[in-house]
């Protein structure tokens, strides 16, 4: 993760570059999360935001699906980002 860019390797080995919106640690559960975008628009012309759990794997990081038990907290952070963007 350099210069707020993130390289994501898909299931078929394809590499896509994403812009990192936020990388943060939840001190309550000692887990790290990352919010990022490929600048895709949904059916309402809103930019799609992706979220993943960040796991240290040796010297590398890997992204994992966020467990259901942790989603509410991550959604709250995403809502706060959207609210702040709309206020600009």
C-alpha positions in Angstrom: 0.0 0.0 0.0 1.8 3.1 -1.2 0.7 6.6 -2.0 -2.9 5.7 -1.0 -3.0 3.1 -3.8 -3.6 -0.6 -3.2 -3.1 -3.4 -5.6 -5.8 -6.1 -5.4 -5.2 -9.5 -6.9 -8.5 -11.2 -8.0 -9.4 -14.8 -7.9 -8.3 -15.2 -11.5 -4.9 -13.5 -10.9 -6.0 -10.2 -12.4 -4.5 -7.1 -10.7 -6.6 -4.0 -10.1 -5.4 -0.8 -8.5 -7.7 0.9 -6.0 -7.6 4.2 -4.1 -7.4 3.8 -0.4 -10.0 5.9 1.4 -9.2 4.9 5.0 -7.0 2.4 6.8 -7.8 2.2 10.5 -7.5 0.1 13.6 -10.4 -0.7 15.9 -8.9 -0.6 19.3 -11.9 -2.3 20.8 -11.2 -5.6 18.9 -7.5 -4.9 17.9 -8.4 -5.5 14.2 -7.5 -3.4 11.1 -9.7 -2.5 8.3 -9.3 -0.8 4.9 -11.9 1.1 2.9 -11.1 1.5 -0.8 -12.6 2.2 -4.2 -12.1 1.4 -7.9 -14.3 4.5 -8.7 -17.2 2.3 -9.9 -20.6 3.9 -9.8 -23.7 2.0 -8.7 -27.2 2.3 -10.2 -27.7 5.6 -8.3 -24.5 7.1 -9.6 -22.9 6.7 -6.1 -19.3 5.6 -5.9 -19.0 2.1 -4.6 -16.8 1.7 -1.4 -15.3 -1.7 -0.7 -14.2 -2.8 2.8 -11.9 -5.6 4.0 -10.2 -6.8 7.1 -6.4 -6.4 7.0 -4.4 -9.4 8.1 -0.7 -9.5 8.5 0.7 -12.6 6.8 4.4 -12.8 7.4 5.8 -9.7 5.9 2.8 -9.1 3.6 -0.7 -8.1 4.2 -3.8 -9.8 2.9 -7.4 -8.8 2.8 -10.2 -10.9 4.1 -14.0 -10.7 4.1 -15.2 -8.8 7.2 -17.1 -11.2 9.5 -20.8 -10.4 10.1 -20.1 -9.8 13.8 -17.8 -6.9 12.8 -19.8 -5.4 10.0 -21.9 -2.9 12.0 -18.9 -1.1 13.3 -17.4 -0.9 9.8 -20.7 0.3 8.3 -20.8 3.1 10.9 -17.3 4.3 9.8 -18.5 4.2 6.1 -21.6 6.2 6.9 -19.4 8.8 8.6 -17.2 9.1 5.5 -20.2 9.5 3.3 -21.7 12.1 5.6 -18.4 14.1 5.6 -18.2 13.9 1.8 -21.7 15.2 1.4 -21.0 18.1 3.7 -18.2 19.4 1.4 
